[in-house]
Amino acid sequence: MNIDSLVPPTRAGYHKGYGWALIACIFTTLIATPLKEHLDLTNIVMLFLLTVLLVAVKFGRGPAVLAAFLSVALFDFFFVPPQLSFTVSDAQYLVTFAVMLAVALITGQLTAGLRRQADIASIKEQHTRALYEMARDLAGALTIAQVSDIVRRFLLNGFALDTVLLLPDEQGDLKPIAKLDSQLQIEQRFALIAFDQGEPVEDYTLSGYGYGAGYFPLKAPMKIRGVIVFAPNSKNPDAAREQKPLLATISSVVAIAVERLHYVEVAQATQVQIVSERLRSSILSALSHDLRTPLTALVGLADSLALSRPPLPAEALETAEAIREQALRLSGLVGNLLDMARLHAGHVTLRKEWQLLEEVIGASIQLLGRSLANHRVRVTLPKDMPLVEFDAVLIERVFCNLLENAAKYAPPGSLIEIAGNAKGGSVEVSVCDHGPGFPPDKQGTLFEMFVRGAPESATPGVGLGLAICRAIIDAHGGTIDAANQPEGGACVTFTLPSGTPPTVEEESVA
Amino acid sequence: MNEISPNIIFVEDEKQIRRFVRSALEAEGCHVFEADTGKQGLVEAGTRKPDLIILDLGLPDLDGVEFIRDLRGWSAVPILILSARSTENDKIVALDAGADDYLTKPFGVGELLARVRALLRRQGKNSEGSPVVSFGEIQADLSKRIVTRRGEPVHLTQIEYRLLALLIANPGKVLTHRHLLREVWGPSFIESSHYLRIYVGHLRQKLETDPAQPKHLLTETGVGYRFQP
């Protein structure tokens, strides 16, 4: 693209046109002079009219007007008797002059108008083509920097306008994409107004190169993506004002390009996340399989030792039983660690369904089986307990961990109480025992990983249970707290948001 | 156990697990045929006329679910799956594909034998088809549609009865939520699992001694329900 084709003719061009008009009239006079013996004066008038027409076609209105007057003057001076004088002997020539001048002016005017329109159409066509080429380049741009570069090059070459793309960063501040020309001043507040209000802000004196810049919002279909600043330089200080419709078009084209790149980024990030999620979950399940397989063999082999015939001596039997117990404990530990890894990896996918709390509590007690054999468990739930939405497998895990803790720390034969009720926007559940309670100095850290009530005690465990409970309850948007009861014993209370349970249609009684 | 010794096929790639399972089952008087790959397991299933198949879900050569689908194309033999619990979903898919029960690793010999016995017993019972089933304080006569508790009739709604009948027709078998919802309520209720929970709750209120800690209508959390006679 070159500058001349887009910028209208300059002053120098106009002056040249007047010179050529003068030369053309003199030339016509020179040609007509030898012919005046053979031609009627009417035909010589025709020659002059032709000259005016040609000047109008070639150089536009001004030179055509000059040519019209010159032609009349030259015709009068050289051809109308008395020759070489402006005086006219026959008055009817005045009519000739008037008609000649009128015809010359009108044809000149019309021709020049046509010529001008053709010029404008051609310039517009070039603009459109350039805009189209820019849009095509933008469609292929892979980074924001490329977008910025393409627009900048287009406007700098074609319109003597400098361009700066401002996009919001994480804090919402508008930051330029490319390095700024040191002379270029960007007014952050104008950019912010354009960004917030979605309307162009035109400041023709205060910023840019001192010639007035335009701040246009990048309005994309989804939202405003940033601001584009058009700053004219000294070559054409009025460019921003003159080209406003074009700049608005460019802004929307750029906005769409920026939005497209934004979604490309989102898609790529999602892709990466899916891949890493898949990797993590396959590592965890491979680990789970690889750790559980030898544990299964260990438990099973210890069992078959214990069941072997003839029966083993009592001591060996005890050993077999101990191996089994330890292997099961190890397996529980592996389960906790893997759960913690899964929960801590973030993005836990909850399989939330509307559940009966009673059922999950029952299932947890069933699952713990032998570990709870030495304790009594009492469940107190109101008759009209609403359905609660949660992931049953994970909440079962919470109950198992809390019950296991209670069974571990409270003395055999004591009562473990589970109570629940609906309160305002949430459902509150507590698991309390009649054991020694939590040590008072540990209450703040109980839910952290690897914190135990009694370190290095004979009670087995590593302190993951409560941490897992908290991770699970957090994922459900609930809260969990630990406290000691006034009459002694530990109490863990958690809440779950109650939401709006689905309606259940009553069965028509048969 | 049956008087004729039952044939059991055990598909598992870990040698030590195969060893103890085989010795435990043989001590019970079963014939055990081992397979360490899924493909070999299918060949054994086609030739040995098995009474039960025990299948590890984590086979190296074949997805356990594919194994079950393939087998169910031509055989109704009971399948017990062993899974290293990583997600409940694997179990649900396997059960929906046609498996009968599952056992989570690690498991003890006692648990394994209990499940095997239950599945073999059911296999034998299918032909008898006694219409009266007793459990706890309950007697259910499926031919007369009468359920009694300590001799007193228990009133069940139609849906409660349908649900109970479906559960006790499959003693020891885990029935997934989807399966129960489809059979009792119909296909449009497959996503409405809270209906199922509420009606199982009703049944427990009417039939269990302690509804909060049921002994017969058992919850398999995240998977489904099981009737334990």
Boltz contact constraints between the chains, C-beta under 6 A:
constraints:
  - contact:
      token1: [A, 285]
      token2: [B, 86]
      max_distance: 6.0
  - contact:
      token1: [A, 288]
      token2: [B, 84]
      max_distance: 6.0
  - contact:
      token1: [A, 288]
      token2: [B, 86]
      max_distance: 6.0
  - contact:
      token1: [A, 289]
      token2: [B, 58]
      max_distance: 6.0
  - contact:
      token1: [A, 289]
      token2: [B, 84]
      max_distance: 6.0
  - contact:
      token1: [A, 292]
      token2: [B, 84]
      max_distance: 6.0
  - contact:
      token1: [A, 292]
      token2: [B, 105]
      max_distance: 6.0
  - contact:
      token1: [A, 293]
      token2: [B, 14]
      max_distance: 6.0
  - contact:
      token1: [A, 295]
      token2: [B, 106]
      max_distance: 6.0
  - contact:
      token1: [A, 296]
      token2: [B, 17]
      max_distance: 6.0
  - contact:
      token1: [A, 296]
      token2: [B, 105]
      max_distance: 6.0
  - contact:
      token1: [A, 296]
      token2: [B, 106]
      max_distance: 6.0
  - contact:
      token1: [A, 297]
      token2: [B, 16]
      max_distance: 6.0
  - contact:
      token1: [A, 297]
      token2: [B, 17]
      max_distance: 6.0
  - contact:
      token1: [A, 299]
      token2: [B, 106]
      max_distance: 6.0
  - contact:
      token1: [A, 299]
      token2: [B, 108]
      max_distance: 6.0
  - contact:
      token1: [A, 300]
      token2: [B, 20]
      max_distance: 6.0
  - contact:
      token1: [A, 301]
      token2: [B, 20]
      max_distance: 6.0
  - contact:
      token1: [A, 303]
      token2: [B, 108]
      max_distance: 6.0
  - contact:
      token1: [A, 303]
      token2: [B, 109]
      max_distance: 6.0
  - contact:
      token1: [A, 304]
      token2: [B, 20]
      max_distance: 6.0
  - contact:
      token1: [A, 304]
      token2: [B, 23]
      max_distance: 6.0
  - contact:
      token1: [A, 304]
      token2: [B, 24]
      max_distance: 6.0
  - contact:
      token1: [A, 304]
      token2: [B, 109]
      max_distance: 6.0
  - contact:
      token1: [A, 331]
      token2: [B, 106]
      max_distance: 6.0
  - contact:
      token1: [A, 353]
      token2: [B, 193]
      max_distance: 6.0
  - contact:
      token1: [A, 354]
      token2: [B, 194]
      max_distance: 6.0
  - contact:
      token1: [A, 356]
      token2: [B, 197]
      max_distance: 6.0
  - contact:
      token1: [A, 356]
      token2: [B, 201]
      max_distance: 6.0
  - contact:
      token1: [A, 358]
      token2: [B, 212]
      max_distance: 6.0
  - contact:
      token1: [A, 359]
      token2: [B, 219]
      max_distance: 6.0
  - contact:
      token1: [A, 362]
      token2: [B, 212]
      max_distance: 6.0
  - contact:
      token1: [A, 362]
      token2: [B, 213]
      max_distance: 6.0
  - contact:
      token1: [A, 362]
      token2: [B, 214]
      max_distance: 6.0
  - contact:
      token1: [A, 363]
      token2: [B, 219]
      max_distance: 6.0
  - contact:
      token1: [A, 363]
      token2: [B, 221]
      max_distance: 6.0
  - contact:
      token1: [A, 365]
      token2: [B, 213]
      max_distance: 6.0
  - contact:
      token1: [A, 379]
      token2: [B, 212]
      max_distance: 6.0
  - contact:
      token1: [A, 387]
      token2: [B, 194]
      max_distance: 6.0
  - contact:
      token1: [A, 392]
      token2: [B, 221]
      max_distance: 6.0
  - contact:
      token1: [A, 392]
      token2: [B, 222]
      max_distance: 6.0
  - contact:
      token1: [A, 393]
      token2: [B, 88]
      max_distance: 6.0
  - contact:
      token1: [A, 393]
      token2: [B, 221]
      max_distance: 6.0
  - contact:
      token1: [A, 393]
      token2: [B, 222]
      max_distance: 6.0
  - contact:
      token1: [A, 396]
      token2: [B, 221]
      max_distance: 6.0
  - contact:
      token1: [A, 502]
      token2: [B, 194]
      max_distance: 6.0
  - contact:
      token1: [A, 504]
      token2: [B, 198]
      max_distance: 6.0
  - contact:
      token1: [A, 507]
      token2: [B, 157]
      max_distance: 6.0
  - contact:
      token1: [A, 507]
      token2: [B, 159]
      max_distance: 6.0
  - contact:
      token1: [A, 510]
      token2: [B, 158]
      max_distance: 6.0
